[in-house]
Amino acid sequence: MLNTWDGGSVWYAGYGSNLDPDRFHRYLEGGRPPGATRTYPGARDRARPLDTRPFTMPGRLAFAWESPTWGGGIAFHDPDADGSVLACAYLVTAGQLADVLEQEMWREPGADLDLTEVVKERRHVIGPGRYETLHLAGELDGRPVVTFSSSDIDALGLRAPALPYVATIARGLRKIHDLPDAEIVDYLFASRGVDLGWDRRSLAEAVA
């Protein structure tokens, strides 16, 4: 139960390109993931996650904004929508989670993050940025599973993801959830924004 959580390590649920552990590790260790145009500085603590597990949270995936890193829409979690969002849960320190968020927002890592409010209220808006709404997505082993998204996805403008981003998510879904290509296509095509740039045939080719 979360009322026994000691405030130490926390699970971060990555549901977009962070479904792929190799890509997520760039947030911790620094470097540039395949298909991206940005090199990440990495976290203050560059240790690998203590554990990594598949995780499913309620809601729906949506693609929006215009990413300078990937050249297309990126993933957002709408926890109030019907459906399920597949994620990879990484057991990290609170400091590592804070540094991931700072890098998602194109800021230098170094600011700490107070998780008290999101654990208590299940949602905490810490700023106006696209990934500055924290969500409590569940719990694993008595520790909170936290992810972040936008408080207003539609305001960002729905937009289809680019090929490198689709390929990265597909790698993560294979590695973490062991999904075959056909199920990956079904999952992605059910997301908002994908049909603005992809049909099933082209998406299947990209996933393969």
PEMORA-V558872 format. One record per backbone hydrogen bond with DSSP energy under -1.0 kcal/mol. NH is the residue of the N-H (numbers start at 0). CO is the residue of the C=O. Records with the same first field share a line. If there is no record, write none. Layout:
NH->CO  CO
This chain:
3->0
4->1
9->91
10->143
11->89
12->145
13->87
18->15
19->16
23->19
24->20
25->22
26->23
28->24
29->25
30->39
35->32
36->68
39->30
42->27
49->90
52->88
54->86
56->84
58->82
59->77
61->75
62->191
63->73
64->156
66->71
70->66
72->159
73->63
75->61
77->59
80->77
84->56
86->54
87->13
88->52
89->11
90->50
91->9
96->92
97->93
98->94
99->95
100->96
101->97
102->98
103->99
104->100
105->102
106->101
118->114
119->115
120->116
121->117
123->133
125->131
131->128
132->148
133->123
134->146
135->121
136->144
139->142
142->139
144->137
145->10
146->134
148->132
155->152
156->153
158->62
165->161
166->162
167->163
168->164
169->165
170->166
171->167
172->168
173->169
174->170
175->171
178->172
183->179
184->180
185->181
186->182
187->183
188->184
189->185
190->187
191->60
195->192
196->193
197->193
202->198
203->199
204->200
205->201
206->202
207->203
